[in-house]
């Protein structure tokens, strides 16, 4: 590696040979090992935590449904006011 003078960036020297890229199967094996390593870090929530998280999500969904419903009613009323209701 060589440090570029004007900008201070580190760049690779051109005369240094590149590292050989691993084969397809070794890359797949590496990927699987990394996935299993990440899965070992996962912590399963307790029943109490799971119920709390579920309640929070359902509460958020109900609030968002209320906001969307309120905006829908507002826009229907606004549209009917601006364009009028057609006579039947």
N, C-alpha and C positions, 0 to 999 in steps of 0.2 A: 504494500500500500504506500502511496505517495500523497503528501499533502499539497494541494493546489495553492499556490502563493496568493493570487489576487483575492479569492473569495474564502480561502481557508477550508475548502471542501476536501474530503478524502476521496481519492479515486484509485482504481486498481491500475497497477502497472501492466503494460501490454505484453511484456516479455515473460510474465508469470503464467504458467499453464493453469487452465481452469480445472476445478475439481470435477471428477467424473460423476455424472448424474446417476443416482441409484436406479436399478431396474424397476419395472412395473410391479412385480410381486413384492419386492422389498418396500416399495412406497405404500402398497396396500397394507402390508404387515405393520409398517410404522403407523399408518393411519388407525388401524384397529387397536394397536397398543395405546395410542394417544386417546382414543375414544374410551377405552376401558379405564385408563387413568383418570379421565375426567368424570366418568360415572362413579368411581370410588369416592369422589369428593362430594357427591350429592347427599344431602341430608333430608331424610323423609320427615315431614312435619308430624307432630303428634295429633291425636284426634281433636283436641281442644283448639290447636292452631288451625287445623284444616277447617273446622266449623267456623272459626272467626274469619278466616280468609274468604270462605264461601259467603258468609253474611255480608262482608264488605263488598264483594263483587256484585251480589244480588241487589244490595242497597244502591250501589252506583248505577246499575242497569235500570232500576226503577226510577231513580232521579233523572237519568238521561231520557227515559221514555216520557216522563212528565214534561221535560223541556221540549222534546220534539213534538209531543201532542199539543202543548200550548202554542208553539210556533205555527203548527199546522192550522189550528183553530184561528189564530190571529190572521194568517195569510188568507184563509177562506173568507173571513169576515171582511178583510181589507179588499180582496178581489170583488166580493159581492157589492161592497160599498162603492168602489170606483167604477165598475162596469155595469152595475145594476143586476137585478135578478130578472131573468127572462119571463115574460108573461106566458102562462100556459093556456 
